[in-house]
Amino acid sequence: MIIRRFLLLLCLLTAFGASVFAQQDSIPLTTIIEKTSKFISSYPIEKVYLHTDKPYYAVGDTIWFKAYVTIEKRQPSALSRIVYVDLINNRDSVVESQRIAVTNGFASGNIVLNGDTYKQGAYRLRSYTNWMRNFDPDYFYDHTFSVGNAIDNQVRTNITYKSSSKRTGVKVDATILYKGPDNSPYANKKVNWQLMKNGDPVSKGHGVTDDKGVLQVDLPESQADVITGGILVTSIDVGDRKTISSSFSMRTAVKGYDVQFFPEGGQLTNGIRTKVAFKAIASSGLGVDIKGTIVDDKGAEVAQISSAHLGMGIFAITPDIERSYKANITFPDGSQATYNLPRVQSMGINIAVYNNDPTNLTVKISANDLFFQRKQNKSFYLVAQSGGVIYYAAQTVLQSTVYSANIPKSKFPTGIVQVTLFSSGGYALCERIVFIQHNDQMNLALKTDKPSYTTRGNVKITVSAKNNTTPAEGSFSVAVVDDGTVPSNEDAESTILSNMLLTSDLKGYIEKPNYYFNKTDDEKLANLDILMLTQGYRRFDYEDILADKNPPIYLMPEQGIDITGTLRTNAGLPVAKGSLRLLIPDKNFSAETITDMSGNFKFSNVNVPDTSKITLSARNNPNGRNMVISVNGEAYQKLSKNNNIPDEILNIDSTFRPYLQNSYKQYQSSRTIKEVVVKSTKIVKKASHADYGTFSGLPMQADHEVSAQQLQGCPLLLNCLSTMAMGLTYIDNNFYVTRDYNAGGRTPVQVYVGSLPVDANFLSSIPSSEVESVEIFLNDGVSGINRSTQTKGVLVINKKVVKKQKITLAQLQELIPKQNVITFAVQGYTKAKEFYSPKYDVTKAGTLGGDLRNTIYWKPNVITDKATGTATISFFNSDQRGSYRAIIEGIDAEGNIGRSVIHYNVK
C-alpha cells in the first residue's frame, strides 16, 4: 500500500511541470518520500479508542466499554492482540488495571466501581497496547470523567472560591455549603479544616456553619502555587459523635488568565501579512471569551480582536521589523492584562493555508525581500502527509516572493493533514496543520419499531450501516441510557469521531472535542481551522526521520501472553537445551519448552486467566536440583501527566444531582429486609507491623496505609503499589520517600513482607489478593532499621492471616523455596461479564416502579450483515418515563468509522 503511493508520488512529480512549482532536481524530495515511507512501514501508528456506556458514573455502577484498536487508515489492527485498560484516580494511583484479549481489532470489558475501592472524585480511563508504549504516552487513549457517591455520602457539598492578590502572595476565601441526603442544610455544625499539599498540612483552622449550612473558610495569605497545588480537607460534626470528611481540589481557587499567540507557519516575519491565532484560558484550563486590541510600541492600533469559540480567535497583521507588538486584553470579569506578541523576524519565508474551499486547499508561500534576495533560484519542497503517509509532494524554485497553488482535497483522507515547506537540504522551514472533512464517515442509522413505548416495553431497533449506498459489514457497540437521569452535553463527549479523527493525533487538552463533529456547519469548520492553528502536533517529526533518528523500540506488539526467562546452573552458567515445564493449576493447563544455547526460554501465547499463579519447573533435567530459574519481569506503564485536568468537576454533588438522586433511589429499591440471626463470632485480629518484634521501634501508627479493599482491582501488588503508596516515589525498581527524592535524596525505602526484608522487585510475585494491608512509615522511629540497612523509610506488607493447622513433613518441604521450581503471579486476561438486560414478557403485579436502571442496554458486539448492512437488537425499558437516548459507534473492515444518536419517548 505505502510502496504503491510512493510510486504514484514519483509519477506526480514527473508530471508536475504545468504547475506553478517548476520541476528541478528531485533527489532530495525523493529522499524525503523514501525515508518517510520507510519510517511509517517500520513504525506503524496504532490507536485505541474506548466507547463507554455513559459519560459519568456513581459508586456501585459498572463501567461497560468496548475497545477499538486500529492501524493505518483506521482499519482494525492485527498488530496487537492485547489491549491494556487502566483506571487512575485523581491522586495519580492506578486503582485497577486490566489486560484484555483483542480479536480482529476489538475487545470489550467492564469495571465494577465497588464502594470499598472507589470514592467520589475524578478518574482517568487510560488505554494502550504494548506497541504504543514505545512512543509518546500523550497519544494513548486518556479520558477524564467523574464518579459520584449517592449510597453512603451523608454530606452533599458545593464550594466556591474568591481570590485576591496581595503584596506577598494571594488571599483565598472559600464558601462551602453542606447539606444532608434529604437536601436539608447542616446548620450550626462545627467544622475543622486543613489545607494539605503533598500529604503535609500547610494551614488549618475551624469554624461553624450558619443557618443555611454555609461555612466561610479564610485561608491565610500564601504563594499561588502553594494554594493551587493543595487540597482543602474538611471534617464536619454531624452529630451522634460522627464526623464526615470532604476534600476539595484547590486547582481553580486562584483566579487567573493566560493568553497565547500562534502565528500561522510558526513566526512573524517582517513584511509578510500573517494570520495569528490566539487562545485564552482561565485558571481552570477552560477557554474564556476575550476582546482587545493589538498595538505597536508607539501605541498605534494595528487590529481589534475578539474570541470566536472557547477563547480562541484569529486576526491578521503585517509585522514591521522596526516595531514590537502587544495585545491589550479585557477578560469577562472586566479585568485587563497586556501580553507581548512573538518577536518579528527580519528574514524568512512563511506558509499560509486557506481551507474554506470545499474542493481545494489553497497554499500560499510568501518570502520577504531579504529572504528572496538571498535565496532566489533556490529549490524548495512542499510536502503534505496524513497519518504518516505522504499524499502530496512537489518541488519549486524561488523565482518570486509569492507563490500560490491549489491542492485537491480529494488527495487526502478525512483527518489532520500536516503541510510542510522544506529547504533543498531537507530542513523544515515552516508548517501548518489543517483538517480535511469529506463527510465520508459511515452512514449509520438506528430505527425503532414504534414511535413511542411504555415502561418495561419491548424495544426493537434496526441498525443500518452503509458506505455511500453500499451495505457495510462492521463491528459496533450500542448503549441506551435514560436521558432524564443521565443528561449529557454531546459537544463535550469523547466519541469515536472526535477521538479517531482529532484528539488521538494532537497533543494537549482539547475542550469539547465533539463540538466539531456534532451537526457540522461552516461556523464549526472555521472554528476547527482556528483550533488547528493553536494546537500542538508532533506525532510525526520530519527532522528526526530525515536524520535517521528512529525511536528506540523496547517493546514488541503482543500476540499473546509470553512467559520468558533464563535457566542457569547454581554457578550462574546458562543451561543449553534445558527442559522446562509450565503449569497453571487453576486452568489445569501445562506446557513444555526447551532453552536455547544461551539458556533463554519462552512460552508463547499462554492463556492465563486473571490473577492466576504459574509454576515453572526444571526438575526433569539431569542434575535439575542444581538449576536456577529466573523469570523476566513485566514492565508496567508509568503514569504520565493528565492533559485533561480541565475536565475534572469540582462540585460533583450539584453538577450530577439528577443522576445521583436516581442512583440513591436505585440503591434503596434494591435493598431487601431479611431475618437477621445474630451469632457470637470470634474477632479475628488483622495482621499489622505490631505482630513482629522487628518493628517494635516503629511508630504505632503508620503515616499512610493501603487497605486490602483498595487493592481489589490490582492483579499484581507492585504494579498498583507503585502509584498507591502515598508519600513514596517508585522509580528504577526502588521506593523512595517523595520529599527526600524531590530534594535530591536517593536513599531507598526498606521493604518488608511480614518481618522478612525483601527487594522491591519481590513484590511483583505477590498477588494483591494475599495482602491484608500495606503500611508506609516515612521514618523508622527508634527502631534503628534505616541506620542498620542504610535506607530511609519503611514499607511493610502485611499478608492475610492463614489459619494455623498441622502439616506433614512433606508439606513442610514443599514450603521451602526451591530454585528449580518457582511459582509466581502474572497479570492474566480479564474476562468481560455479560450485561444483564431483564426480560418483561409477563409483567407481574406489584413489581412496577422498581426498575430504575439508567443504562438501559449495552451490547458491545453488534455485527451487521455483509449483504444488507443491517442488524437487529431488542431490549426492555425500565420504569422511568421520559426520553431515552440510543448511541451506536463502530468501524468496518475498511476503516470507515461511524456514530449515530437517536432519542425515543417512554410514556
PyMOL commands that set and color helices and strands:
alter all, ss='L'
color gray80, all
select helices_A, chain A and resi 2-14+16-18+27-42+72-74+131-134+137-139+224-228+264-266+369-375+409-411+490-492+496-501+503-505+513-516+522-534+542-546+585-587+624-626+645-647+652-655+657-670+689-691+693-695+717-724+738-742+760-765+768-770+785-789+809-815
alter helices_A, ss='H'
color red, helices_A
select strands_A, chain A and resi 47-52+57-58+62-70+82-89+94-101+106-112+121-128+141-148+156-166+169-179+190-197+200-208+214-218+231-239+242-249+257-263+268-269+274-282+291-296+301-306+312-317+325-330+336-340+344-345+349-354+360-367+379-386+389-397+402-408+415-423+428-436+443-448+452-453+458-467+470-471+474-482+563-569+579-584+589-594+600-603+613-617+627-631+704-707+728-731+734-737+750-753+756-758+771-777+794-799+821-825+855-863+870-876+882-892+897-906
alter strands_A, ss='S'
color yellow, strands_A
deselect
rebuild
show_as cartoon
